[in-house]
Amino acid sequence: MNLSAMTDPENIDSAPRYLGLAPYLYYADANAAVEWLTRVFGFTEKVRYVDSAGAIFQATLLAGTAEIQLTGVGSDYWDAKGVDGPVGQLNVIYVDDVDAQYERVCAALGEHAEVSQPQDQPYGARLFTVQDCGGNNWAFWQWISDTVDLPTGWQEVRPD
């Protein structure tokens, strides 16, 4: 099938069958990142690919059934990009008990923890945020209500 036939709305049979979504995160030290993410967040390791010295160049971790991909890029990766680390990204992990996860993270990090307190949000979530050892930002998020408390003048819009 040619490209124009594939993009013609009359020839599209159905929407794509999405099978999931996984962040792909960069770390200067992927070995340290795997250790940190499994110890602090409680993620489990699915697989790692290592070089002859045992350094991870790619790994897959699990948060429940959700996959998180990560790779080792070396200490000069962010310098070459002209930034100090990951920029503009927030990884959201849905949990059934955000307060218990908060306690776990704080206990694992000890007194050096820079973790926001769990807070109820007007959009029906309770969450806290934390930055990992590689500078990636994470929000642990629990749905607590189907009711959204919008500011005056705002409205909820859903497609038909």
SVG drawing of the C-alpha trace seen along z (x, -y; Angstrom):
<svg xmlns="http://www.w3.org/2000/svg" viewBox="-20 -33 56 43">
<polyline fill="none" stroke="black" stroke-width="0.4" points="0.0,0.0 1.4,-3.4 1.7,-6.3 -1.2,-8.3 -3.5,-5.3 -2.4,-4.8 -3.0,-8.4 -6.4,-8.8 -9.1,-8.7 -11.3,-6.5 -8.6,-3.8 -7.9,-3.7 -9.7,-0.7 -9.2,-1.4 -7.1,-3.2 -3.7,-1.9 -3.6,0.9 -1.4,-0.6 0.3,2.0 1.8,-0.3 4.2,-3.2 7.6,-3.1 9.8,-6.0 13.4,-5.7 15.7,-7.4 19.3,-8.4 21.8,-7.9 25.5,-8.7 25.8,-5.6 23.1,-3.0 24.4,-0.5 23.9,-3.1 20.5,-4.0 19.2,-0.4 20.4,0.1 18.8,-3.3 15.5,-2.8 15.0,0.8 16.1,-0.1 14.3,-3.5 11.2,-3.0 10.8,0.7 10.9,1.3 12.0,4.8 14.6,5.6 13.4,7.4 16.6,7.5 19.9,5.8 22.4,5.8 26.0,5.2 29.4,4.8 32.4,6.9 33.2,4.9 29.7,5.4 28.5,1.8 24.8,1.6 24.2,0.1 20.5,0.8 18.0,2.2 14.3,2.7 12.7,2.2 9.1,2.9 6.8,0.7 4.0,3.3 3.5,4.3 4.7,0.9 8.1,1.0 10.8,-1.6 13.7,-1.5 17.0,-3.1 20.4,-3.4 23.9,-4.3 25.2,-7.3 28.5,-8.2 29.3,-11.2 29.7,-13.7 26.3,-13.1 24.5,-16.1 27.5,-18.4 27.5,-17.5 23.8,-18.6 24.6,-21.8 22.4,-21.1 23.0,-19.9 20.7,-16.9 17.2,-15.8 15.0,-18.8 11.2,-19.1 10.3,-15.5 8.1,-14.1 7.5,-10.3 4.1,-9.5 3.8,-6.2 0.3,-5.3 0.1,-3.6 -2.7,-2.4 -1.3,-4.0 0.7,-7.2 1.3,-7.8 2.9,-4.3 5.1,-4.9 6.1,-8.2 7.1,-6.6 9.1,-3.9 11.0,-6.5 11.8,-8.7 13.0,-5.7 15.2,-4.5 16.7,-8.0 17.1,-8.8 17.6,-12.3 18.9,-13.4 15.5,-13.0 14.3,-15.9 10.8,-14.6 7.7,-16.8 4.9,-16.0 1.9,-14.1 -0.8,-16.6 -4.4,-16.3 -4.8,-18.0 -8.0,-19.7 -8.0,-17.2 -8.7,-14.2 -5.2,-13.0 -3.0,-12.7 0.7,-12.8 4.3,-13.6 7.4,-14.2 11.0,-13.2 14.1,-13.5 16.2,-10.3 20.0,-9.9 20.3,-10.8 18.1,-14.0 14.9,-12.4 11.7,-13.6 9.1,-11.2 5.5,-11.8 3.8,-9.0 0.1,-9.5 -3.0,-8.0 -6.5,-8.7 -8.6,-9.7 -11.7,-11.2 -13.6,-11.3 -14.6,-14.9 -12.5,-17.7 -12.6,-21.0 -11.8,-23.5 -11.0,-27.2 -13.7,-29.7 -14.1,-30.1 -12.5,-26.8 -14.5,-23.9 -14.1,-20.3 -14.2,-19.4 -14.4,-15.8 -14.5,-14.7 -17.9,-13.3"/>
</svg>
